[in-house]
Amino acid sequence: RQNSSDTRHQNRLRAERISFLPAGTVWFDRVLAEGLAGELTRDLRSAGSSIIRCTAAAPDVPAELEFPELSEKLDVVAAAPAMSVQLLTFAAPTLTPRYRGAVARMAQSKGLGYRAAGGDLVVYAFASDEERAAFDPEAA
């Protein structure tokens, strides 16, 4: 998670609630970053939570790797036949700023439009090339 309280090091990350698990308990399909160095700020065996802070900026992780389920949903909308109405609505309570940004970036990269509707975010396939050309991501 990003440590927003330290303005000098905005790109630094920290891990919270670290637990030792038996070998083989956790495994990952994709490696998102390697070779990160961290600094343990509290003893893991002490009561309470422990924190490890990255001592170097973590690399940017592509949104498609960070949110693979979202990428798959957007692929379905993008693959819909032309002129069919395909909408995907993300409800405001489930949208963190990070997730909202990922939706917008991925929708744009897949040739989809998006707009705010109240607090929700609606992703849609363009009905025509003219609509696609007129789309302004800044206004969305």
ABEGO torsion letter per residue (X at the ends): XBBAABAABAABBBBBGBBBBBBGABBBABBABBGBBBBBABBAABBEBBBBBBABBBBBBBAAAABAAAAAAAAAAAABBBGBBBBBBBBAAABBAAAAAAAAAAAAAAGBBBBBBEABBBBBBBABAAAAAABBAAAX
